[in-house]
Amino acid sequence: MNDIENYIFIIEKVFNKKLNLAISENTNNCIGALNHNDEFITFKTNFIERLKRLYSFYFNKPITINEILKTLKNIGIAKGYKWSGGYSELIALDYLIQYNNLHNIDYQLKDSTTIFNNSIAKIIGQSEIDLDIALDFSSFKVYMDIKSFQPTHIEMSDKIFELLKKRSTKDSYLIGVDEIYDVDYHTVKNDLEYEIKNGSLIDDLEKCILSKETYYSYGLKSGRTLKFRIAYQGRWEDSILYTTRITNPYRLAMNYKYKVLDYYNKIICDKASFLVFVINPWFNNEISDFGNSNETFYRALTRRIFIELKNNIQDMGLFFPDLIGKNLKICDVVSFISGIVFIEDKSITLTGKDIYNTYFYLNPNAKNKIVNIYDFDILKWSNVPNQIRIVEDFVFDNY
């Protein structure tokens, strides 16, 4: 069986229901790994066990089962890193259903903004709001939007490489961005979006490949320089590409502090509203737990968001042209984020149910619903294999 056929077989066996997914040659890291038992048996086992838990939990809710199947279909047809979005939603859902003191865990809510009348989506004129998860938490309801945490520079440069691959007649090469250090989120995003539209960088890289160049330096719109290394497959040997990447958790936090603003239209203004980021090494190899640098990064990032950006009165229209004239400031958006959660997915290497590390960071300056550490006591009553690693509310670090 090819990767798609194997993927369909796995899902239909668990859900006992036909998956509306056409047979094709498409593959990605997720479904490709599921079809290679010798190398990725741990990941495959965890993936199947996760589906079984979801099926068992939502067995009597056919609407939710259908939503899960839609997500699984999207994972199957996704190219590149795009499988990570739906996969991350299932990771978060699987994590939450393990707590027997959480109730009414709903998945995929698409409602009119007349229902969520006090939401940023309503403020900016959207007719519908799309939320991933809602649940009863302690004595109040929590709404969550789930995202895969991907390095923006890698995501954007991969789009450039995809366009290059479509145009280049040569396919026996490897290309990567070298010496990445300063990856300021919005500058990199604007630079690379411009290059994708402009096409000059892709033209130059195509010429480099035709002339077998191994190194290329390109000046970006912002004045920064992007460096590339290129390796070619020899006649008798495979090509190997080496690139360098320097990471400092504090600098990374500084560079990514604006990333949460991308999800402004998922935030509820009068209820507990969380953003949940899932980290997996197959779509994020920047974050490492070496020397607890992951925890350092999570705390530094969320503190910058909750405490530094609460004083940022810049208009959102400076970063998002669609918001020009909406009178929405950065500090407004940040003030309605009740908390940010990081879920590390360890299912590639770990066995059993203890495959998630979770970190909760709460906004002490939230204007909708301030959630505090004591609200999380309810989770301690559930027999969950891996309790939350950190719950931080910055109450004594809010300055």
N, C-alpha and C positions, 0 to 999 in steps of 0.2 A: 504493500500500500504506500502511496505517496503521503506527504505530510497532511494534506487536507483530508484525504480518505481516512487516515488514522485518527485525525482529530474528530471527525464526524462519528466514527465508531465509538470513541471514548465517551463522548457526550450523550449519544443515544443510549448507550449501555447504562449510564447512570440515571438519566431522566426518563428512560423508557418512552421517549417521544422523538419524532423525526425532527432533525435540525434543518431549517430552511437555508441550506448552504450548498451552492453549486460546486461540483467537482472541478478543480483547477490545479495548476502547478504552483499556485501562490504559496509562499512560506514566509516565516519570520522567526525570530529567536524563540518565541514561545512554542508555536506549533511544531517547529523543527526539532526542538529538544524533546518534545513528547513522542517523537517518532524514532528516537535513538536511545533505546533502553540501555545499551552498554555504557554510554557516557553520562546520561542524565536520569538514571533510574530514581534517584532521590527526588528530583524535581517532579518527575512524572507521578510518583507515588503521592507526593504532597498535593499536587494539582488535582488528582482524582479524589483523594480523601476530602479536599476542600469542597469539591462539587457535591460529594455525598452528604456532607454536613449541611450545605445550603439546601439541597433537595429535601433532606429530612426535616429541616426547620420550617420550610415554606411549603411542605407537601399539601397542606389544606388551603393554600392561597394560590390558585392557578394563575391569577393575574401577575403576581410577583414572579412565579416560575417562568412565565412567558417573557417577562422583562429580563430575567437572568439569561434566558436562551438568546434573546436579542443581543445582549452584551457579548455572549460567547460567539455568536455569529460575527459580530464586528471584530472580535479578536482574530477570528479565522481569516477574514478578508483583508486585514490590515497589512500594510507594507511598512518597512523600516521600523521606526520606534512607535508607530501609531497603535500597536497592540497594547501599549503600556497603560493607556487611559482606562479602557474597560477592565483590564486585568487589575488595576489598582482599586477600582470600585469593588470588585469581588473580594480583594484582600481585606479592605476595610469592613465590608459586610460580614465576612467570615470571622473577623476578629470580634466584632460587636456581638454577634449572636451567641458567643461562648459565655457571655455574662447573663446568668439567669435572673438577675435583678433589673435588667433593662427590658422594657416592654414596648410593644407596638413599633417594632423596627420595620419601617416602611422603606422600600427601595424604588427609586425613579419616580419622583413626584414632578409632574408637569401641570402647573395650575395657572389660572388667570391671575394677573397682578391685582385684580379687584379683590381676590381672596387675601393675598399678601399686599394689602393696600399700603403698608408702611415698609417699603423695600426700595433699594436703590434702582432695581429694574423698573418699578413704578415711577420713581422720580424722573428717570431719564426717558420715559415714554414707551417702554416696552409693554406689550400686551400679555406676555407670558413669562413666567419665571420657571427655570429648570433647576431642581435640586436633586441631589443624589440620594440622601438618606435623611429620614426624620425618625426620632425615637423619644420615648418617655424616659427622662433621666432624673432620678430622685423625684423632686416635686415639680419639675418643669419640663418643657419640651425643648429638644435640641435639634437644630437643622444643620446638616453637614454637606459641604461640597467636596468631592474627592478628586485629587489630581495626582498624576505621577510627577515626581520631582525630577525633571530633566535639566541638565546643563544647557542653557540657552545657546551658547556658542556652538555646542556640538549639534544640537537640533537644527540650528540655522545653517551651519556649514555642511551638514549632511544633505540639506535641500540643494545646496550649490553643487555638491558632488553628484547628486542624482541627476540634475540638469546636465552636468558635464558628461556623465555616462551616456545619456541619451544622444548627445551631440558627437561624442568622440567615436571614431572608428576603431580605436585601440581599446582592448579590454584586458590586456595582460599587464596591469599596473595597479599599484596601491598608492593612495594619496591621503595625507593627514595634515592637520594644522600643528605647527611646531611652536615651541617656546610660549605656550599660553600662560599668562600670569594675570594680567589686568583684564578682567572680563566684566567690567561695569555693565549691568544688565541692559539698561535702555540704550546706551551708546552702541553696544554690540548688536542689539536687536535692530536698531535703526540703520546701522552700517550695512548689515548683511541683508536686510530687507531691500535696501536701496540697490545692492549689488545683484540681487535676484531679479529685480525689475530692469536694471540697467544693462546687465549682461556683459560688461567689459571684463570683469574678473574671469568669467567663464570663458570668454574669448581668449584671454591671455593664458589660462591654464590649459586650454586645448592646444595652443601653439607650443607650450612647454612640453606637453606629452608627445607631440609630433616630433619635436627635436630632441627627445629623451633627456630633458633637463631633470636634475635630481633635487634642485632647490630653487624656490622662487619667493620673492618678497614683493608684496603689493600694498600700495598706499590707499587707505580707505578714506571715505568722505570726511570723517571726523579728524583726519590727520594721523590716525594711528596706523600701524603697519601690521599686516597679517602675513605670517611666514608659513610656507608649505614645504613639506618634504615628499618626494615621489620616488617610489621604487618600482623596478620593472622585472618581470619574470624572464629569467635567462632561458636559454635553450634547453639546458639540462638540469636546472635547479629551480626551486620555488623562490619567490621573492619574499623578503622580509623588510618591514618598514619600522623604523624606530623614530619616535617623536618624544619630546620632553614636555612635562607639565609640572609646574610648581604650584603647590596649594598651601595656603595658610588659612585656617578656619576663621580667623577674625577678618582677614581681607575678603574672604569669600562671603561672609555675612554682610560686609559693607557693600559688596558688589551686587548682592541679591536682595537688598532690602526693599526694592521697588517691585519685585516679582509678584507679590501678593496682589498688587493693584490690578493685574490682568483679570482678576476674578471678581471685580467690583459688582457686577450685575448678579452675583449669586448670594448677596448678603442681605439678611433681614434686619431691619432697623429697630424693631421692638421686641425681638425674641432672641434667645441664645443662638448665635450663628458662628459655626466653626468652619475653618478650612483644614482639610486633612491631606497631608502629602505622604505618598508611599515611595519608599526608596528601595530599589533593587539594582544590584550591580550590572544587570544586563541593559538597563537604561539610565544608570547613573553610576559611573565609576569614580566620581570626584570625592564622594563622601566615604571616608574610611573610619573604622573604629580604633585605628592604631593610636595608642596613647590617649584614648577618649576624645580624639579630635572631632568625632561626630557630635558628641554632647556639647562640646565647646562651640561648635558651629550652630547647632540648634538654638542654644540659649542666646548667643550673641546676635543671631539673626532676629529672633522674636523680640528681644529687648529693643533692638533698633526700630522694629516695626511699631511696637506698642508705645515706646517712650520717646524715641527720637522723632518719628513721623507724626506723632500727635500734635507737634508744633509746626508742621509743614503746611503753610497756607497757600501753596501753589495750586493753581487750578488744574484739575485733571485733564482739561483740554490741551494742556501743553504736551502731554504724553499720549493722549488718545484723541485724535481729531474729531471723532464722532461725538465727543462730549463737550466740544466748544459751545459755549452759550448755555450750558446746563447748570452753571453756577454750583459745581460740585468740586470741593477741595480735597486734597490728599488727606488732610486731617479728618475730614468728614467720613471718608471710606474706612480709615483705620479705626475710628471710634466705634464702628459697628461690627468689628470682628471680636467676638467674645473669647476666642482662643484659637490656637493653631496646634495641630497634632502631627507628629511624625511617626509613621509606622515603617519599621525596617523589616523587609520581607527576607527571611533567611531560608526560604524553602528550597533553594538550590543545593544547600549543603547540609542542613539539619533535618533530622527525622523526628517523627512524633508530632504532637500538637504544640510543642514549645518552639514555634518557628517565627514568632513575631517579637520584636522589641518595640515598645511604644513610649513616646515622650509627649507629655501634655504641657503646653505653655499657655497661661491664661492672661488676659488683658486687664490690668488693674485700672485702666482708664476707659473701659468700655462704657458706652452710653445706653446700649440696649439691655444687656443682662450681664452683670458681673458675676462670673462663676468663680468660686474659690476652692481652695484645696479640700475643705471639709465636705463639699458636695461629692467628692470622689470616694468618700468612705463607703458608699453603697456598693462600689465595685469590689471592695475587699471581702464582701460577704459571699461572692461567687467563687466557686472552685475552678479558677482558671489557671492553667499550667504556668503561664508566665505573667506575673503581675506587672503593672505599669512600672517602668524604670524610674521615671521622673514626673512629678507634678509640680510645676513652678508657677507662682502667681505674682512674683516681682513686688510683693507688698512692701518689702523692706529695701527695695532697690529701684524705687520709682522716683527718679529725679532727673 
